[in-house]
C-alpha cells in the first residue's frame, strides 16, 4: 500500500509543477493547457488512491471530475476560438 501512497504524492507534486506553469505561462493557451494537465494528473492520483485504499468511491469521484474537467476544457476552447 505504501507504494501507492508514494505514487499519489509524486502525482500531486507534478500538479505543483503544473501550477508553476500556470503562473508563469506567457499566453492564455499555455495556462489552459497547464490547468488541463493538472486536472489529468489529479484524476490519475485519485485512481491510484482508489487502488491503495480499495475504495470505489475514489473512482466515482475521478469520473465526475474528468467529466467536469472536459466541460471546462471545451468552454475554454470555445472562449479562445471566439476571441480570435
PyMOL Python script that loads the backbone (N, CA, C, O; Angstrom):
from pymol import cmd

cmd.read_pdbstr("""\
ATOM      1  N   UNK A   1       0.813  -1.189   0.000  1.00  0.00           N
ATOM      2  CA  UNK A   1       0.000   0.000   0.000  1.00  0.00           C
ATOM      3  C   UNK A   1       0.862   1.260   0.000  1.00  0.00           C
ATOM      4  O   UNK A   1       0.451   2.278  -0.557  1.00  0.00           O
ATOM      5  N   UNK A   2       2.023   1.218   0.599  1.00  0.00           N
ATOM      6  CA  UNK A   2       2.857   2.416   0.671  1.00  0.00           C
ATOM      7  C   UNK A   2       3.362   2.839  -0.709  1.00  0.00           C
ATOM      8  O   UNK A   2       3.635   4.018  -0.933  1.00  0.00           O
ATOM      9  N   UNK A   3       3.486   1.886  -1.634  1.00  0.00           N
ATOM     10  CA  UNK A   3       3.905   2.228  -2.992  1.00  0.00           C
ATOM     11  C   UNK A   3       2.847   3.105  -3.652  1.00  0.00           C
ATOM     12  O   UNK A   3       3.176   4.048  -4.372  1.00  0.00           O
ATOM     13  N   UNK A   4       1.584   2.795  -3.406  1.00  0.00           N
ATOM     14  CA  UNK A   4       0.505   3.597  -3.966  1.00  0.00           C
ATOM     15  C   UNK A   4       0.506   5.013  -3.387  1.00  0.00           C
ATOM     16  O   UNK A   4       0.263   5.985  -4.103  1.00  0.00           O
ATOM     17  N   UNK A   5       0.777   5.117  -2.112  1.00  0.00           N
ATOM     18  CA  UNK A   5       0.804   6.435  -1.475  1.00  0.00           C
ATOM     19  C   UNK A   5       1.959   7.265  -2.021  1.00  0.00           C
ATOM     20  O   UNK A   5       1.797   8.458  -2.280  1.00  0.00           O
ATOM     21  N   UNK A   6       3.113   6.650  -2.196  1.00  0.00           N
ATOM     22  CA  UNK A   6       4.262   7.356  -2.777  1.00  0.00           C
ATOM     23  C   UNK A   6       3.927   7.816  -4.195  1.00  0.00           C
ATOM     24  O   UNK A   6       4.266   8.935  -4.582  1.00  0.00           O
ATOM     25  N   UNK A   7       3.268   6.963  -4.963  1.00  0.00           N
ATOM     26  CA  UNK A   7       2.881   7.340  -6.329  1.00  0.00           C
ATOM     27  C   UNK A   7       1.902   8.511  -6.307  1.00  0.00           C
ATOM     28  O   UNK A   7       2.014   9.425  -7.124  1.00  0.00           O
ATOM     29  N   UNK A   8       0.952   8.491  -5.388  1.00  0.00           N
ATOM     30  CA  UNK A   8      -0.014   9.590  -5.296  1.00  0.00           C
ATOM     31  C   UNK A   8       0.674  10.896  -4.902  1.00  0.00           C
ATOM     32  O   UNK A   8       0.344  11.957  -5.433  1.00  0.00           O
ATOM     33  N   UNK A   9       1.621  10.823  -3.981  1.00  0.00           N
ATOM     34  CA  UNK A   9       2.351  12.031  -3.575  1.00  0.00           C
ATOM     35  C   UNK A   9       3.151  12.580  -4.748  1.00  0.00           C
ATOM     36  O   UNK A   9       3.184  13.792  -4.959  1.00  0.00           O
ATOM     37  N   UNK A  10       3.793  11.708  -5.509  1.00  0.00           N
ATOM     38  CA  UNK A  10       4.546  12.162  -6.683  1.00  0.00           C
ATOM     39  C   UNK A  10       3.625  12.784  -7.730  1.00  0.00           C
ATOM     40  O   UNK A  10       3.990  13.764  -8.379  1.00  0.00           O
ATOM     41  N   UNK A  11       2.449  12.221  -7.890  1.00  0.00           N
ATOM     42  CA  UNK A  11       1.494  12.813  -8.827  1.00  0.00           C
ATOM     43  C   UNK A  11       1.046  14.193  -8.359  1.00  0.00           C
ATOM     44  O   UNK A  11       0.898  15.109  -9.169  1.00  0.00           O
ATOM     45  N   UNK A  12       0.834  14.341  -7.064  1.00  0.00           N
ATOM     46  CA  UNK A  12       0.453  15.657  -6.558  1.00  0.00           C
ATOM     47  C   UNK A  12       1.598  16.660  -6.680  1.00  0.00           C
ATOM     48  O   UNK A  12       1.353  17.855  -6.846  1.00  0.00           O
ATOM     49  N   UNK A  13       2.833  16.195  -6.603  1.00  0.00           N
ATOM     50  CA  UNK A  13       3.970  17.094  -6.835  1.00  0.00           C
ATOM     51  C   UNK A  13       4.006  17.565  -8.286  1.00  0.00           C
ATOM     52  O   UNK A  13       4.386  18.703  -8.561  1.00  0.00           O
ATOM     53  N   UNK A  14       3.613  16.700  -9.208  1.00  0.00           N
ATOM     54  CA  UNK A  14       3.556  17.140 -10.605  1.00  0.00           C
ATOM     55  C   UNK A  14       2.447  18.170 -10.820  1.00  0.00           C
ATOM     56  O   UNK A  14       2.532  19.005 -11.721  1.00  0.00           O
ATOM     57  N   UNK A  15       1.419  18.106  -9.996  1.00  0.00           N
ATOM     58  CA  UNK A  15       0.390  19.144 -10.058  1.00  0.00           C
ATOM     59  C   UNK A  15       0.991  20.490  -9.666  1.00  0.00           C
ATOM     60  O   UNK A  15       0.658  21.517 -10.256  1.00  0.00           O
ATOM     61  N   UNK A  16       1.867  20.485  -8.682  1.00  0.00           N
ATOM     62  CA  UNK A  16       2.528  21.732  -8.284  1.00  0.00           C
ATOM     63  C   UNK A  16       3.374  22.295  -9.419  1.00  0.00           C
ATOM     64  O   UNK A  16       3.422  23.509  -9.616  1.00  0.00           O
ATOM     65  N   UNK A  17       4.040  21.421 -10.163  1.00  0.00           N
ATOM     66  CA  UNK A  17       4.819  21.870 -11.317  1.00  0.00           C
ATOM     67  C   UNK A  17       3.897  22.492 -12.363  1.00  0.00           C
ATOM     68  O   UNK A  17       4.237  23.498 -12.986  1.00  0.00           O
ATOM     69  N   UNK A  18       2.743  21.892 -12.546  1.00  0.00           N
ATOM     70  CA  UNK A  18       1.779  22.439 -13.499  1.00  0.00           C
ATOM     71  C   UNK A  18       1.243  23.793 -13.033  1.00  0.00           C
ATOM     72  O   UNK A  18       0.963  24.668 -13.853  1.00  0.00           O
ATOM     73  N   UNK A  19       1.101  23.962 -11.732  1.00  0.00           N
ATOM     74  CA  UNK A  19       0.644  25.250 -11.206  1.00  0.00           C
ATOM     75  C   UNK A  19       1.694  26.326 -11.442  1.00  0.00           C
ATOM     76  O   UNK A  19       1.354  27.477 -11.716  1.00  0.00           O
ATOM     77  N   UNK A  20       2.967  25.960 -11.337  1.00  0.00           N
ATOM     78  CA  UNK A  20       4.035  26.916 -11.647  1.00  0.00           C
ATOM     79  C   UNK A  20       3.921  27.353 -13.099  1.00  0.00           C
ATOM     80  O   UNK A  20       4.070  28.535 -13.407  1.00  0.00           O
ATOM     81  N   UNK A  21       3.657  26.406 -13.992  1.00  0.00           N
ATOM     82  CA  UNK A  21       3.479  26.743 -15.406  1.00  0.00           C
ATOM     83  C   UNK A  21       2.247  27.624 -15.601  1.00  0.00           C
ATOM     84  O   UNK A  21       2.235  28.500 -16.466  1.00  0.00           O
ATOM     85  N   UNK A  22       1.224  27.392 -14.804  1.00  0.00           N
ATOM     86  CA  UNK A  22       0.024  28.222 -14.872  1.00  0.00           C
ATOM     87  C   UNK A  22       0.349  29.673 -14.531  1.00  0.00           C
ATOM     88  O   UNK A  22      -0.137  30.595 -15.186  1.00  0.00           O
ATOM     89  N   UNK A  23       1.160  29.867 -13.519  1.00  0.00           N
ATOM     90  CA  UNK A  23       1.507  31.226 -13.097  1.00  0.00           C
ATOM     91  C   UNK A  23       2.451  31.888 -14.094  1.00  0.00           C
ATOM     92  O   UNK A  23       2.315  33.079 -14.374  1.00  0.00           O
ATOM     93  N   UNK A  24       3.406  31.133 -14.631  1.00  0.00           N
ATOM     94  CA  UNK A  24       4.430  31.704 -15.497  1.00  0.00           C
ATOM     95  C   UNK A  24       4.084  31.676 -16.979  1.00  0.00           C
ATOM     96  O   UNK A  24       4.811  32.245 -17.792  1.00  0.00           O
ATOM     97  N   UNK A  25       2.980  31.021 -17.343  1.00  0.00           N
ATOM     98  CA  UNK A  25       2.646  30.864 -18.760  1.00  0.00           C
ATOM     99  C   UNK A  25       2.537  32.188 -19.490  1.00  0.00           C
ATOM    100  O   UNK A  25       1.861  33.103 -19.021  1.00  0.00           O
ATOM    101  N   UNK A  26       3.197  32.298 -20.638  1.00  0.00           N
ATOM    102  CA  UNK A  26       3.163  33.573 -21.347  1.00  0.00           C
ATOM    103  C   UNK A  26       1.833  33.856 -22.049  1.00  0.00           C
ATOM    104  O   UNK A  26       1.511  35.017 -22.304  1.00  0.00           O
ATOM    105  N   UNK A  27       1.064  32.828 -22.362  1.00  0.00           N
ATOM    106  CA  UNK A  27      -0.190  33.061 -23.077  1.00  0.00           C
ATOM    107  C   UNK A  27      -1.340  32.345 -22.371  1.00  0.00           C
ATOM    108  O   UNK A  27      -1.131  31.509 -21.492  1.00  0.00           O
ATOM    109  N   UNK A  28      -2.540  32.692 -22.777  1.00  0.00           N
ATOM    110  CA  UNK A  28      -3.721  32.059 -22.193  1.00  0.00           C
ATOM    111  C   UNK A  28      -3.771  30.581 -22.563  1.00  0.00           C
ATOM    112  O   UNK A  28      -4.177  29.750 -21.750  1.00  0.00           O
ATOM    113  N   UNK A  29      -3.363  30.253 -23.777  1.00  0.00           N
ATOM    114  CA  UNK A  29      -3.372  28.850 -24.204  1.00  0.00           C
ATOM    115  C   UNK A  29      -2.439  28.010 -23.336  1.00  0.00           C
ATOM    116  O   UNK A  29      -2.777  26.878 -22.991  1.00  0.00           O
ATOM    117  N   UNK A  30      -1.268  28.547 -22.977  1.00  0.00           N
ATOM    118  CA  UNK A  30      -0.360  27.823 -22.087  1.00  0.00           C
ATOM    119  C   UNK A  30      -0.996  27.592 -20.722  1.00  0.00           C
ATOM    120  O   UNK A  30      -0.826  26.531 -20.120  1.00  0.00           O
ATOM    121  N   UNK A  31      -1.714  28.569 -20.250  1.00  0.00           N
ATOM    122  CA  UNK A  31      -2.364  28.434 -18.948  1.00  0.00           C
ATOM    123  C   UNK A  31      -3.487  27.403 -18.986  1.00  0.00           C
ATOM    124  O   UNK A  31      -3.666  26.635 -18.041  1.00  0.00           O
ATOM    125  N   UNK A  32      -4.240  27.390 -20.078  1.00  0.00           N
ATOM    126  CA  UNK A  32      -5.317  26.403 -20.218  1.00  0.00           C
ATOM    127  C   UNK A  32      -4.738  24.994 -20.274  1.00  0.00           C
ATOM    128  O   UNK A  32      -5.282  24.073 -19.665  1.00  0.00           O
ATOM    129  N   UNK A  33      -3.646  24.826 -20.994  1.00  0.00           N
ATOM    130  CA  UNK A  33      -3.010  23.509 -21.084  1.00  0.00           C
ATOM    131  C   UNK A  33      -2.479  23.071 -19.725  1.00  0.00           C
ATOM    132  O   UNK A  33      -2.569  21.894 -19.378  1.00  0.00           O
ATOM    133  N   UNK A  34      -1.926  24.001 -18.954  1.00  0.00           N
ATOM    134  CA  UNK A  34      -1.408  23.628 -17.637  1.00  0.00           C
ATOM    135  C   UNK A  34      -2.534  23.237 -16.684  1.00  0.00           C
ATOM    136  O   UNK A  34      -2.366  22.325 -15.875  1.00  0.00           O
ATOM    137  N   UNK A  35      -3.667  23.906 -16.767  1.00  0.00           N
ATOM    138  CA  UNK A  35      -4.815  23.525 -15.942  1.00  0.00           C
ATOM    139  C   UNK A  35      -5.331  22.154 -16.358  1.00  0.00           C
ATOM    140  O   UNK A  35      -5.665  21.334 -15.502  1.00  0.00           O
ATOM    141  N   UNK A  36      -5.398  21.898 -17.654  1.00  0.00           N
ATOM    142  CA  UNK A  36      -5.848  20.600 -18.146  1.00  0.00           C
ATOM    143  C   UNK A  36      -4.886  19.493 -17.719  1.00  0.00           C
ATOM    144  O   UNK A  36      -5.316  18.396 -17.362  1.00  0.00           O
ATOM    145  N   UNK A  37      -3.601  19.779 -17.755  1.00  0.00           N
ATOM    146  CA  UNK A  37      -2.610  18.802 -17.298  1.00  0.00           C
ATOM    147  C   UNK A  37      -2.766  18.523 -15.809  1.00  0.00           C
ATOM    148  O   UNK A  37      -2.710  17.369 -15.385  1.00  0.00           O
ATOM    149  N   UNK A  38      -2.959  19.560 -15.023  1.00  0.00           N
ATOM    150  CA  UNK A  38      -3.158  19.375 -13.583  1.00  0.00           C
ATOM    151  C   UNK A  38      -4.415  18.554 -13.307  1.00  0.00           C
ATOM    152  O   UNK A  38      -4.421  17.711 -12.409  1.00  0.00           O
ATOM    153  N   UNK A  39      -5.469  18.793 -14.067  1.00  0.00           N
ATOM    154  CA  UNK A  39      -6.694  18.009 -13.900  1.00  0.00           C
ATOM    155  C   UNK A  39      -6.472  16.544 -14.243  1.00  0.00           C
ATOM    156  O   UNK A  39      -6.957  15.661 -13.536  1.00  0.00           O
ATOM    157  N   UNK A  40      -5.747  16.279 -15.315  1.00  0.00           N
ATOM    158  CA  UNK A  40      -5.477  14.899 -15.713  1.00  0.00           C
ATOM    159  C   UNK A  40      -4.641  14.176 -14.664  1.00  0.00           C
ATOM    160  O   UNK A  40      -4.895  13.012 -14.356  1.00  0.00           O
ATOM    161  N   UNK A  41      -3.655  14.859 -14.124  1.00  0.00           N
ATOM    162  CA  UNK A  41      -2.815  14.246 -13.089  1.00  0.00           C
ATOM    163  C   UNK A  41      -3.619  14.027 -11.807  1.00  0.00           C
ATOM    164  O   UNK A  41      -3.423  13.022 -11.124  1.00  0.00           O
ATOM    165  N   UNK A  42      -4.513  14.945 -11.475  1.00  0.00           N
ATOM    166  CA  UNK A  42      -5.357  14.771 -10.292  1.00  0.00           C
ATOM    167  C   UNK A  42      -6.272  13.560 -10.449  1.00  0.00           C
ATOM    168  O   UNK A  42      -6.500  12.822  -9.491  1.00  0.00           O
ATOM    169  N   UNK A  43      -6.788  13.359 -11.640  1.00  0.00           N
ATOM    170  CA  UNK A  43      -7.618  12.181 -11.906  1.00  0.00           C
ATOM    171  C   UNK A  43      -6.790  10.913 -11.746  1.00  0.00           C
ATOM    172  O   UNK A  43      -7.257   9.927 -11.176  1.00  0.00           O
ATOM    173  N   UNK A  44      -5.563  10.941 -12.248  1.00  0.00           N
ATOM    174  CA  UNK A  44      -4.672   9.787 -12.092  1.00  0.00           C
ATOM    175  C   UNK A  44      -4.376   9.522 -10.620  1.00  0.00           C
ATOM    176  O   UNK A  44      -4.341   8.368 -10.193  1.00  0.00           O
ATOM    177  N   UNK A  45      -4.165  10.572  -9.850  1.00  0.00           N
ATOM    178  CA  UNK A  45      -3.900  10.408  -8.420  1.00  0.00           C
ATOM    179  C   UNK A  45      -5.109   9.816  -7.699  1.00  0.00           C
ATOM    180  O   UNK A  45      -4.950   8.998  -6.793  1.00  0.00           O
ATOM    181  N   UNK A  46      -6.296  10.217  -8.090  1.00  0.00           N
ATOM    182  CA  UNK A  46      -7.495   9.638  -7.486  1.00  0.00           C
ATOM    183  C   UNK A  46      -7.619   8.151  -7.798  1.00  0.00           C
ATOM    184  O   UNK A  46      -8.040   7.371  -6.944  1.00  0.00           O
ATOM    185  N   UNK A  47      -7.258   7.757  -9.009  1.00  0.00           N
ATOM    186  CA  UNK A  47      -7.296   6.338  -9.369  1.00  0.00           C
ATOM    187  C   UNK A  47      -6.266   5.558  -8.558  1.00  0.00           C
ATOM    188  O   UNK A  47      -6.543   4.443  -8.115  1.00  0.00           O
ATOM    189  N   UNK A  48      -5.084   6.133  -8.362  1.00  0.00           N
ATOM    190  CA  UNK A  48      -4.054   5.473  -7.545  1.00  0.00           C
ATOM    191  C   UNK A  48      -4.536   5.335  -6.100  1.00  0.00           C
ATOM    192  O   UNK A  48      -4.338   4.293  -5.474  1.00  0.00           O
ATOM    193  N   UNK A  49      -5.163   6.378  -5.576  1.00  0.00           N
ATOM    194  CA  UNK A  49      -5.699   6.290  -4.215  1.00  0.00           C
ATOM    195  C   UNK A  49      -6.809   5.247  -4.112  1.00  0.00           C
ATOM    196  O   UNK A  49      -6.936   4.573  -3.090  1.00  0.00           O
ATOM    197  N   UNK A  50      -7.605   5.114  -5.158  1.00  0.00           N
ATOM    198  CA  UNK A  50      -8.646   4.081  -5.162  1.00  0.00           C
ATOM    199  C   UNK A  50      -8.026   2.694  -5.084  1.00  0.00           C
ATOM    200  O   UNK A  50      -8.543   1.816  -4.393  1.00  0.00           O
ATOM    201  N   UNK A  51      -6.925   2.497  -5.790  1.00  0.00           N
ATOM    202  CA  UNK A  51      -6.242   1.203  -5.731  1.00  0.00           C
ATOM    203  C   UNK A  51      -5.585   0.994  -4.371  1.00  0.00           C
ATOM    204  O   UNK A  51      -5.557  -0.126  -3.862  1.00  0.00           O
ATOM    205  N   UNK A  52      -5.060   2.057  -3.785  1.00  0.00           N
ATOM    206  CA  UNK A  52      -4.370   1.934  -2.499  1.00  0.00           C
ATOM    207  C   UNK A  52      -5.338   1.589  -1.372  1.00  0.00           C
ATOM    208  O   UNK A  52      -5.058   0.712  -0.554  1.00  0.00           O
ATOM    209  N   UNK A  53      -6.461   2.271  -1.331  1.00  0.00           N
ATOM    210  CA  UNK A  53      -7.410   2.066  -0.246  1.00  0.00           C
ATOM    211  C   UNK A  53      -8.529   1.089  -0.595  1.00  0.00           C
ATOM    212  O   UNK A  53      -9.375   0.786   0.245  1.00  0.00           O
ATOM    213  N   UNK A  54      -8.534   0.602  -1.822  1.00  0.00           N
ATOM    214  CA  UNK A  54      -9.555  -0.342  -2.295  1.00  0.00           C
ATOM    215  C   UNK A  54     -10.960   0.215  -2.064  1.00  0.00           C
ATOM    216  O   UNK A  54     -11.848  -0.463  -1.549  1.00  0.00           O
ATOM    217  N   UNK A  55     -11.124   1.481  -2.467  1.00  0.00           N
ATOM    218  CA  UNK A  55     -12.401   2.171  -2.336  1.00  0.00           C
ATOM    219  C   UNK A  55     -12.876   2.616  -3.715  1.00  0.00           C
ATOM    220  O   UNK A  55     -12.193   3.379  -4.399  1.00  0.00           O
ATOM    221  N   UNK A  56     -14.034   2.141  -4.111  1.00  0.00           N
ATOM    222  CA  UNK A  56     -14.589   2.506  -5.417  1.00  0.00           C
ATOM    223  C   UNK A  56     -15.057   3.957  -5.450  1.00  0.00           C
ATOM    224  O   UNK A  56     -15.238   4.529  -6.525  1.00  0.00           O
ATOM    225  N   UNK A  57     -15.251   4.548  -4.286  1.00  0.00           N
ATOM    226  CA  UNK A  57     -15.704   5.931  -4.223  1.00  0.00           C
ATOM    227  C   UNK A  57     -14.715   6.872  -4.920  1.00  0.00           C
ATOM    228  O   UNK A  57     -15.129   7.833  -5.568  1.00  0.00           O
ATOM    229  N   UNK A  58     -13.415   6.604  -4.791  1.00  0.00           N
ATOM    230  CA  UNK A  58     -12.415   7.446  -5.438  1.00  0.00           C
ATOM    231  C   UNK A  58     -12.531   7.373  -6.960  1.00  0.00           C
ATOM    232  O   UNK A  58     -12.293   8.363  -7.651  1.00  0.00           O
ATOM    233  N   UNK A  59     -12.890   6.221  -7.472  1.00  0.00           N
ATOM    234  CA  UNK A  59     -13.065   6.073  -8.922  1.00  0.00           C
ATOM    235  C   UNK A  59     -14.284   6.872  -9.381  1.00  0.00           C
ATOM    236  O   UNK A  59     -14.251   7.521 -10.427  1.00  0.00           O
ATOM    237  N   UNK A  60     -15.355   6.820  -8.597  1.00  0.00           N
ATOM    238  CA  UNK A  60     -16.541   7.615  -8.932  1.00  0.00           C
ATOM    239  C   UNK A  60     -16.223   9.105  -8.940  1.00  0.00           C
ATOM    240  O   UNK A  60     -16.657   9.837  -9.829  1.00  0.00           O
ATOM    241  N   UNK A  61     -15.472   9.542  -7.951  1.00  0.00           N
ATOM    242  CA  UNK A  61     -15.077  10.951  -7.888  1.00  0.00           C
ATOM    243  C   UNK A  61     -14.210  11.308  -9.084  1.00  0.00           C
ATOM    244  O   UNK A  61     -14.361  12.385  -9.662  1.00  0.00           O
ATOM    245  N   UNK A  62     -13.301  10.410  -9.461  1.00  0.00           N
ATOM    246  CA  UNK A  62     -12.423  10.662 -10.607  1.00  0.00           C
ATOM    247  C   UNK A  62     -13.222  10.773 -11.903  1.00  0.00           C
ATOM    248  O   UNK A  62     -12.906  11.604 -12.754  1.00  0.00           O
ATOM    249  N   UNK A  63     -14.249   9.949 -12.059  1.00  0.00           N
ATOM    250  CA  UNK A  63     -15.069  10.001 -13.273  1.00  0.00           C
ATOM    251  C   UNK A  63     -15.832  11.322 -13.353  1.00  0.00           C
ATOM    252  O   UNK A  63     -15.870  11.958 -14.407  1.00  0.00           O
ATOM    253  N   UNK A  64     -16.435  11.729 -12.244  1.00  0.00           N
ATOM    254  CA  UNK A  64     -17.166  13.003 -12.232  1.00  0.00           C
ATOM    255  C   UNK A  64     -16.209  14.164 -12.469  1.00  0.00           C
ATOM    256  O   UNK A  64     -16.524  15.092 -13.214  1.00  0.00           O
ATOM    257  N   UNK A  65     -15.048  14.111 -11.838  1.00  0.00           N
ATOM    258  CA  UNK A  65     -14.051  15.170 -12.008  1.00  0.00           C
ATOM    259  C   UNK A  65     -13.569  15.235 -13.455  1.00  0.00           C
ATOM    260  O   UNK A  65     -13.335  16.322 -13.984  1.00  0.00           O
ATOM    261  N   UNK A  66     -13.419  14.077 -14.097  1.00  0.00           N
ATOM    262  CA  UNK A  66     -12.992  14.046 -15.504  1.00  0.00           C
ATOM    263  C   UNK A  66     -14.054  14.671 -16.402  1.00  0.00           C
ATOM    264  O   UNK A  66     -13.725  15.400 -17.337  1.00  0.00           O
ATOM    265  N   UNK A  67     -15.323  14.389 -16.122  1.00  0.00           N
ATOM    266  CA  UNK A  67     -16.386  14.975 -16.935  1.00  0.00           C
ATOM    267  C   UNK A  67     -16.445  16.490 -16.760  1.00  0.00           C
ATOM    268  O   UNK A  67     -16.631  17.219 -17.733  1.00  0.00           O
ATOM    269  N   UNK A  68     -16.290  16.962 -15.536  1.00  0.00           N
ATOM    270  CA  UNK A  68     -16.283  18.410 -15.299  1.00  0.00           C
ATOM    271  C   UNK A  68     -15.062  19.065 -15.935  1.00  0.00           C
ATOM    272  O   UNK A  68     -15.152  20.168 -16.473  1.00  0.00           O
ATOM    273  N   UNK A  69     -13.932  18.389 -15.872  1.00  0.00           N
ATOM    274  CA  UNK A  69     -12.710  18.914 -16.484  1.00  0.00           C
ATOM    275  C   UNK A  69     -12.860  19.009 -17.994  1.00  0.00           C
ATOM    276  O   UNK A  69     -12.422  19.983 -18.606  1.00  0.00           O
ATOM    277  N   UNK A  70     -13.473  18.008 -18.591  1.00  0.00           N
ATOM    278  CA  UNK A  70     -13.695  18.027 -20.034  1.00  0.00           C
ATOM    279  C   UNK A  70     -14.601  19.197 -20.415  1.00  0.00           C
ATOM    280  O   UNK A  70     -14.343  19.893 -21.397  1.00  0.00           O
ATOM    281  N   UNK A  71     -15.651  19.408 -19.641  1.00  0.00           N
ATOM    282  CA  UNK A  71     -16.537  20.540 -19.911  1.00  0.00           C
ATOM    283  C   UNK A  71     -15.813  21.870 -19.807  1.00  0.00           C
ATOM    284  O   UNK A  71     -16.040  22.767 -20.619  1.00  0.00           O
ATOM    285  N   UNK A  72     -14.951  22.003 -18.820  1.00  0.00           N
ATOM    286  CA  UNK A  72     -14.168  23.225 -18.678  1.00  0.00           C
ATOM    287  C   UNK A  72     -13.209  23.436 -19.828  1.00  0.00           C
ATOM    288  O   UNK A  72     -13.021  24.564 -20.285  1.00  0.00           O
ATOM    289  N   UNK A  73     -12.598  22.361 -20.301  1.00  0.00           N
ATOM    290  CA  UNK A  73     -11.682  22.457 -21.439  1.00  0.00           C
ATOM    291  C   UNK A  73     -12.426  22.880 -22.698  1.00  0.00           C
ATOM    292  O   UNK A  73     -11.928  23.703 -23.467  1.00  0.00           O
ATOM    293  N   UNK A  74     -13.606  22.327 -22.910  1.00  0.00           N
ATOM    294  CA  UNK A  74     -14.414  22.711 -24.068  1.00  0.00           C
ATOM    295  C   UNK A  74     -14.814  24.183 -23.970  1.00  0.00           C
ATOM    296  O   UNK A  74     -14.799  24.896 -24.974  1.00  0.00           O
ATOM    297  N   UNK A  75     -15.168  24.637 -22.780  1.00  0.00           N
ATOM    298  CA  UNK A  75     -15.536  26.038 -22.593  1.00  0.00           C
ATOM    299  C   UNK A  75     -14.362  26.957 -22.926  1.00  0.00           C
ATOM    300  O   UNK A  75     -14.534  27.946 -23.638  1.00  0.00           O
ATOM    301  N   UNK A  76     -13.171  26.639 -22.416  1.00  0.00           N
ATOM    302  CA  UNK A  76     -12.003  27.477 -22.699  1.00  0.00           C
ATOM    303  C   UNK A  76     -11.637  27.449 -24.175  1.00  0.00           C
ATOM    304  O   UNK A  76     -11.224  28.468 -24.728  1.00  0.00           O
ATOM    305  N   UNK A  77     -11.784  26.298 -24.820  1.00  0.00           N
ATOM    306  CA  UNK A  77     -11.502  26.221 -26.255  1.00  0.00           C
ATOM    307  C   UNK A  77     -12.482  27.093 -27.035  1.00  0.00           C
ATOM    308  O   UNK A  77     -12.093  27.776 -27.982  1.00  0.00           O
ATOM    309  N   UNK A  78     -13.735  27.068 -26.640  1.00  0.00           N
ATOM    310  CA  UNK A  78     -14.734  27.921 -27.290  1.00  0.00           C
ATOM    311  C   UNK A  78     -14.413  29.395 -27.051  1.00  0.00           C
ATOM    312  O   UNK A  78     -14.534  30.215 -27.960  1.00  0.00           O
ATOM    313  N   UNK A  79     -14.007  29.727 -25.831  1.00  0.00           N
ATOM    314  CA  UNK A  79     -13.659  31.110 -25.492  1.00  0.00           C
ATOM    315  C   UNK A  79     -12.458  31.583 -26.301  1.00  0.00           C
ATOM    316  O   UNK A  79     -12.468  32.694 -26.830  1.00  0.00           O
ATOM    317  N   UNK A  80     -11.424  30.750 -26.404  1.00  0.00           N
ATOM    318  CA  UNK A  80     -10.233  31.133 -27.165  1.00  0.00           C
ATOM    319  C   UNK A  80     -10.535  31.225 -28.654  1.00  0.00           C
ATOM    320  O   UNK A  80      -9.978  32.079 -29.344  1.00  0.00           O
ATOM    321  N   UNK A  81     -11.410  30.355 -29.162  1.00  0.00           N
ATOM    322  CA  UNK A  81     -11.774  30.403 -30.571  1.00  0.00           C
ATOM    323  C   UNK A  81     -12.601  31.632 -30.908  1.00  0.00           C
ATOM    324  O   UNK A  81     -12.444  32.208 -31.984  1.00  0.00           O
ATOM    325  N   UNK A  82     -13.475  32.038 -30.005  1.00  0.00           N
ATOM    326  CA  UNK A  82     -14.314  33.215 -30.243  1.00  0.00           C
ATOM    327  C   UNK A  82     -13.524  34.506 -30.081  1.00  0.00           C
ATOM    328  O   UNK A  82     -13.892  35.535 -30.649  1.00  0.00           O
ATOM    329  N   UNK A  83     -12.459  34.460 -29.322  1.00  0.00           N
ATOM    330  CA  UNK A  83     -11.660  35.655 -29.074  1.00  0.00           C
ATOM    331  C   UNK A  83     -10.885  36.086 -30.308  1.00  0.00           C
ATOM    332  O   UNK A  83     -10.593  37.270 -30.475  1.00  0.00           O
ATOM    333  N   UNK A  84     -10.548  35.132 -31.179  1.00  0.00           N
ATOM    334  CA  UNK A  84      -9.771  35.454 -32.379  1.00  0.00           C
ATOM    335  C   UNK A  84     -10.668  36.022 -33.397  1.00  0.00           C
ATOM    336  O   UNK A  84     -10.221  36.365 -34.491  1.00  0.00           O
TER     337      UNK A  84
END
""", "prot")
cmd.dss("prot")
cmd.show_as("cartoon", "prot")
cmd.util.cbc("prot")
cmd.orient("prot")
